[in-house]
């Protein structure tokens, strides 16, 4: 059976390219939307949420996406979004977020104090993702240098310039090793 390919595009890079994808599930304004290889071509608007995909080699993989667009043409699926994060265990983060309470709120750390409109937008996005209000405590952590971190029940989802540069350096080193003569 022919499988799908998935390409996730961000404004500044190709974020992910996956082959031999058996299924994809994304979140749309109407709810969850599943794609299988034989599905007809389509276009869908995406809301902030979690994209899950399944391959034989990696099993289930999770990507957190900002709003965007999905286009399926034949076996090729292309997603264009403003921001994305990859995590093998975003499902555990989802479970952890749903388990928070006012007595044990989720912690959102940022490099600087967030203004009220941004904290309200974050609260609204979490509500959109999880369907219920999320108890959230905000904290300033200057060591995150241009980053943000969400922690709940021992799970963490984070992005910072430092992390990004570290991943870029690792990817560059891998690429250079692949090109070295044996």
C-alpha positions in Angstrom: 0.0 0.0 0.0 1.5 3.4 -0.9 2.1 5.7 2.1 2.2 9.5 2.4 5.0 12.0 2.7 4.7 14.9 5.0 6.6 18.2 4.8 6.1 20.9 7.5 7.1 24.4 6.4 7.8 27.4 8.6 8.4 30.9 7.4 12.2 30.5 7.7 12.9 26.7 7.2 11.6 23.3 6.3 10.9 22.1 9.8 10.2 18.4 9.1 10.2 16.0 6.2 8.8 12.5 6.8 8.4 9.6 4.5 6.3 6.4 4.7 3.6 8.1 6.8 0.7 5.8 7.5 -1.6 8.3 9.1 -1.8 12.0 10.1 -4.2 13.7 12.6 -4.4 17.5 12.8 -6.6 20.0 14.6 -8.9 22.2 12.5 -11.6 24.8 13.6 -14.1 21.9 13.2 -12.2 19.5 15.4 -9.7 16.7 14.8 -9.1 15.7 11.1 -7.5 12.4 10.1 -5.7 11.6 6.9 -4.9 8.2 5.5 -3.0 7.6 2.2 -6.1 6.8 0.1 -7.9 10.0 1.2 -8.9 12.3 -1.6 -6.9 15.6 -2.1 -8.0 18.3 0.3 -7.1 21.6 1.9 -7.7 22.4 5.6 -7.1 25.4 7.9 -5.3 24.4 11.1 -5.7 25.8 14.5 -2.9 25.7 17.2 -2.7 22.1 18.4 -0.9 18.8 18.1 -0.3 17.1 14.8 0.3 13.4 15.2 1.8 11.1 12.5 2.6 7.5 12.4 5.5 5.8 10.6 6.7 2.2 10.8 10.2 3.4 11.6 9.4 5.9 14.3 6.0 4.9 15.6 3.8 7.8 16.7 5.4 11.2 16.5 4.0 14.5 17.8 4.4 18.1 16.5 2.9 21.1 18.2 1.8 23.5 15.5 0.6 27.1 15.5 -2.2 28.0 13.1 -1.6 27.2 9.5 -2.8 25.4 6.4 -2.6 21.7 5.3 -2.7 20.7 1.6 -2.9 17.0 0.5 -2.2 16.3 -3.1 -1.9 12.6 -4.0 0.4 11.0 -1.4 2.1 14.4 -0.6 1.0 16.3 2.5 2.3 19.8 3.0 1.7 21.8 6.2 2.6 25.5 6.4 2.6 27.0 9.9 4.0 30.0 11.7 5.7 27.9 14.5 6.2 24.3 15.3 7.8 22.1 18.0 8.7 18.4 17.9 8.4 16.1 20.8 8.2 12.3 21.1 6.0 12.7 24.2 3.7 15.7 23.6 0.9 13.3 24.5 2.3 13.1 28.0 2.4 16.9 28.1 -1.2 17.0 27.0 -2.1 14.6 29.9 0.0 16.6 32.3 -1.7 19.9 31.3 -5.1 18.3 31.7 -4.2 17.2 35.2 -3.2 20.6 36.6 -5.3 22.4 39.2 -5.3 25.7 41.0 -3.5 24.0 43.8 -0.8 22.7 41.4 -0.8 25.0 38.3 1.2 24.5 35.2 4.3 26.8 35.1 5.0 29.0 32.1 8.5 30.5 32.3 9.7 33.2 29.9 12.9 35.3 29.6 11.0 38.5 30.4 7.7 39.5 32.0 4.8 39.0 29.6 2.3 41.8 29.2 -1.3 41.0 30.0 -2.5 40.7 26.4 0.2 37.9 25.8 -0.7 36.1 29.0 -4.4 36.2 28.0 -3.5 34.9 24.5 -1.5 32.0 26.0 -4.4 31.2 28.3 -6.8 31.3 25.3 -4.5 29.1 23.2 -4.2 26.5 26.0 -8.0 26.6 26.4 -8.3 26.0 22.6 -5.9 23.1 22.8 -7.3 21.4 25.8 -11.0 22.5 25.9 -10.9 23.6 29.5 -9.3 26.5 31.4 -5.7 25.6 32.5 -4.5 26.8 35.9 -1.3 28.6 34.9 1.5 30.4 36.9 3.8 32.8 35.1 7.4 33.2 36.0 10.3 35.2 34.7 13.5 33.2 33.9 16.2 35.4 32.3 18.4 32.4 31.6 15.9 31.3 28.9 17.3 34.1 26.6 14.5 34.8 24.1 12.7 31.5 25.1 9.6 30.1 26.7 9.0 27.0 28.7 5.8 25.2 29.8 6.0 22.7 32.7 3.3 20.6 34.1 3.3 17.4 36.2 7.0 16.7 35.5 6.6 17.3 31.7 8.3 20.2 29.8 7.8 21.8 26.4 10.4 24.5 25.7 12.0 26.6 23.0 14.8 29.1 23.4 17.5 30.7 21.2 20.1 28.7 23.1 18.3 25.4 22.4 17.7 26.3 18.8 21.4 27.2 18.3 22.5 23.9 20.0 20.2 21.8 17.7 21.5 23.8 14.7 25.1 23.1 15.7 24.4 19.4 16.2 22.7 19.1 12.8 25.6 20.9 11.2 28.1 18.6 12.8 26.1 15.6 11.6 26.0 17.0 8.1 29.7 17.6 8.0 30.5 14.1 9.3 28.3 12.6 6.5 30.3 14.5 3.9 33.7 13.6 5.2 35.6 11.1 3.1 36.1 7.7 4.8 
